[in-house]
Amino acid sequence: MASRTPAPALPTVVSEQEWQSARAELLTAEKDLTHALDALAARRRRMPMVRVEQEYTFASPDGPVTLLELFGEKHQLALYQFMNLGPDRFCPGCTNFTDQVVALDTLAENGVAWRTVSDMPLEQMTAYWQERGWTVPYASSHGTTFAADCGAGEGFLLSAFLRDGDDVYRTYSTTQRGVDRVMFEANVLDLLPYGRQERWEDSPAGWPQA
């Protein structure tokens, strides 16, 4: 007989009154964190910016396009650097992230353009976009120093740019856990009892972690 996978441990069962008390205590901590995040966002809006001096030209499905042209008619640009792992290999984390890039029309209504770029050759990106069924706009930075100059190197990076006329400025960038805050899946899992089920998480003994 095949062995059964042990059932995961369960949270402590308490009365409704005890649960409401625990929820109220956690809500206070959540509100404190929300206020801290608001304060951090206020600091982010006051960050200085640096002018992008280099003239970058990317390959896109519509032909060569400059960094300035990625803005279209918008004044702000959110740009995700998708990792390049070489021919026929694709970063699972970047793939998961791109699966969750949505509401670009709403961003556009707020004056924000989006573009996903990668050091992968354009042909490789196009084939993968078609395989995944993505409609997220993309361009290839292959053959340029864009990734290195922005600090992405061989990794992934989420950056923000602002333009003033024809001048482009970098205002913000983040990577690793900093990208988590814009991911639907990660934020929903953080609300659930078993969390993301990652080994690095601080979870009670017996919680499923893979």
C-alpha positions as CSV (number, residue, x, y, z in Angstrom):
1,M,0.0,0.0,0.0
2,A,1.3,3.4,-1.0
3,S,2.2,5.6,2.0
4,R,0.2,8.7,2.6
5,T,1.7,12.1,2.8
6,P,1.3,13.3,6.4
7,A,-1.4,16.0,6.8
8,P,0.1,19.4,7.5
9,A,-0.3,20.8,11.0
10,L,-3.2,23.0,11.7
11,P,-3.6,26.4,13.5
12,T,-4.8,26.3,17.1
13,V,-8.6,26.0,17.4
14,V,-10.1,28.7,19.8
15,S,-13.4,30.2,20.6
16,E,-14.9,33.0,18.5
17,Q,-14.2,35.5,21.2
18,E,-10.5,34.4,21.4
19,W,-10.2,34.5,17.6
20,Q,-11.7,38.1,17.5
21,S,-9.2,39.2,20.2
22,A,-6.3,37.7,18.3
23,R,-7.5,39.3,15.0
24,A,-7.9,42.7,16.7
25,E,-4.3,42.5,18.0
26,L,-3.0,41.5,14.6
27,L,-5.0,44.3,13.0
28,T,-3.2,46.9,15.1
29,A,0.1,45.6,13.9
30,E,-1.2,45.6,10.3
31,K,-2.3,49.2,10.6
32,D,1.1,50.1,12.0
33,L,2.8,48.5,9.0
34,T,0.4,50.2,6.6
35,H,1.3,53.6,8.1
36,A,5.0,52.7,7.9
37,L,4.6,51.7,4.2
38,D,2.8,55.0,3.6
39,A,5.6,56.9,5.2
40,L,8.1,54.9,3.1
41,A,6.2,55.7,-0.1
42,A,6.3,59.4,0.8
43,R,10.1,59.1,1.1
44,R,10.2,57.4,-2.2
45,R,8.3,60.2,-3.9
46,R,10.9,62.6,-2.5
47,M,13.9,60.6,-3.9
48,P,16.2,62.5,-6.2
49,M,16.7,61.3,-9.7
50,V,19.6,60.8,-12.0
51,R,19.7,61.7,-15.7
52,V,20.2,58.8,-18.1
53,E,23.1,60.0,-20.3
54,Q,23.5,56.9,-22.5
55,E,21.4,56.6,-25.7
56,Y,19.9,53.1,-25.6
57,T,18.2,51.5,-28.6
58,F,16.3,48.3,-28.0
59,A,14.9,45.8,-30.5
60,S,11.1,45.5,-30.4
61,P,8.5,43.7,-32.5
62,D,7.8,47.1,-34.2
63,G,11.5,47.8,-34.9
64,P,14.2,49.7,-33.1
65,V,13.0,51.8,-30.2
66,T,14.9,54.1,-27.8
67,L,14.4,54.4,-24.1
68,L,12.6,57.6,-24.6
69,E,10.3,56.1,-27.1
70,L,9.3,53.4,-24.6
71,F,7.4,56.1,-22.8
72,G,5.1,56.7,-25.7
73,E,3.0,59.7,-24.7
74,K,3.4,59.0,-21.0
75,H,5.7,60.8,-18.6
76,Q,6.5,57.8,-16.4
77,L,7.8,54.4,-17.3
78,A,7.8,51.2,-15.2
79,L,10.4,48.8,-16.6
80,Y,11.1,45.2,-15.6
81,Q,14.4,43.6,-16.6
82,F,13.7,39.9,-17.3
83,M,16.7,37.7,-16.6
84,N,18.6,36.1,-19.6
85,L,19.6,32.6,-18.8
86,G,20.8,31.7,-22.3
87,P,19.2,30.0,-25.3
88,D,16.2,27.8,-24.5
89,R,16.2,28.7,-20.8
90,F,13.8,31.0,-19.0
91,C,13.8,32.3,-15.5
92,P,10.9,30.7,-13.6
93,G,10.7,33.7,-11.2
94,C,10.6,36.2,-14.0
95,T,8.0,34.0,-15.8
96,N,5.9,34.0,-12.7
97,F,6.2,37.7,-12.3
98,T,5.2,38.4,-16.0
99,D,2.2,36.1,-15.6
100,Q,1.0,38.7,-13.0
101,V,1.6,41.9,-15.0
102,V,-2.0,43.1,-15.5
103,A,-4.0,46.3,-15.4
104,L,-1.7,48.1,-17.8
105,D,-4.6,50.2,-19.1
106,T,-5.1,51.5,-15.6
107,L,-1.4,52.4,-15.3
108,A,-1.7,54.2,-18.6
109,E,-4.7,56.2,-17.3
110,N,-2.3,57.4,-14.5
111,G,0.3,58.4,-17.0
112,V,2.5,55.3,-16.7
113,A,3.8,53.2,-19.5
114,W,5.1,49.6,-19.0
115,R,7.8,47.7,-20.8
116,T,9.5,44.3,-20.0
117,V,13.0,44.2,-21.4
118,S,15.6,41.4,-21.4
119,D,19.1,40.8,-22.7
120,M,17.6,37.8,-24.5
121,P,17.6,38.2,-28.3
122,L,14.3,39.5,-29.6
123,E,13.6,36.3,-31.5
124,Q,13.9,34.3,-28.2
125,M,11.6,36.7,-26.4
126,T,9.0,36.7,-29.1
127,A,8.9,32.9,-29.2
128,Y,8.5,32.7,-25.4
129,W,5.9,35.5,-25.3
130,Q,3.9,33.6,-27.9
131,E,4.3,30.3,-26.0
132,R,3.0,31.9,-22.8
133,G,0.3,33.9,-24.5
134,W,1.5,37.2,-23.0
135,T,0.4,40.5,-24.3
136,V,2.8,42.4,-22.1
137,P,4.8,44.9,-24.3
138,Y,8.5,43.9,-24.5
139,A,11.8,44.8,-26.1
140,S,15.3,43.3,-26.2
141,S,18.2,45.0,-24.6
142,H,20.5,42.4,-26.2
143,G,23.9,43.9,-27.2
144,T,23.5,47.0,-25.0
145,T,24.8,47.9,-21.6
146,F,21.4,48.8,-20.3
147,A,21.0,46.0,-17.8
148,A,24.5,46.5,-16.4
149,D,24.2,50.3,-16.3
150,C,20.9,50.1,-14.4
151,G,22.3,47.6,-11.8
152,A,20.4,44.5,-13.0
153,G,23.6,42.8,-14.3
154,E,22.6,39.2,-15.0
155,G,19.6,39.4,-12.6
156,F,16.2,40.9,-12.6
157,L,15.2,44.5,-11.7
158,L,12.1,46.7,-11.5
159,S,12.9,50.3,-12.3
160,A,11.0,53.6,-12.6
161,F,11.8,56.3,-15.0
162,L,10.5,59.9,-15.6
163,R,10.9,62.0,-18.6
164,D,11.1,65.8,-18.9
165,G,10.8,66.6,-22.6
166,D,13.4,64.5,-24.2
167,D,15.4,64.0,-21.1
168,V,15.0,60.7,-19.2
169,Y,15.7,60.2,-15.5
170,R,16.0,57.1,-13.4
171,T,14.0,57.6,-10.2
172,Y,13.8,54.2,-8.5
173,S,14.8,50.5,-8.7
174,T,14.3,47.4,-6.6
175,T,15.0,43.7,-6.9
176,Q,14.7,40.5,-4.9
177,R,12.1,40.8,-2.2
178,G,11.4,44.4,-3.2
179,V,9.6,43.1,-6.3
180,D,7.3,41.0,-4.1
181,R,5.1,43.9,-3.2
182,V,3.7,44.2,-6.7
183,M,3.0,40.4,-7.1
184,F,-0.6,39.3,-6.6
185,E,0.2,35.7,-5.8
186,A,2.8,36.5,-3.1
187,N,0.6,39.0,-1.4
188,V,-2.4,36.7,-1.3
189,L,-0.4,33.8,0.0
190,D,0.9,36.0,2.8
191,L,-2.7,36.3,4.0
192,L,-3.3,32.6,4.1
193,P,-2.4,30.3,7.1
194,Y,0.3,28.3,5.3
195,G,1.9,31.4,3.7
196,R,4.1,30.9,0.6
197,Q,5.3,27.5,2.0
198,E,8.9,28.6,1.4
199,R,11.7,27.3,3.6
200,W,12.9,30.8,4.5
201,E,9.5,31.7,6.1
202,D,9.1,31.8,9.8
203,S,6.3,29.3,10.2
204,P,5.1,27.0,13.1
205,A,6.5,23.5,13.3
206,G,4.7,21.1,11.0
207,W,3.7,23.8,8.4
208,P,4.2,22.6,4.8
209,Q,7.4,24.1,3.4
210,A,9.0,23.1,0.1
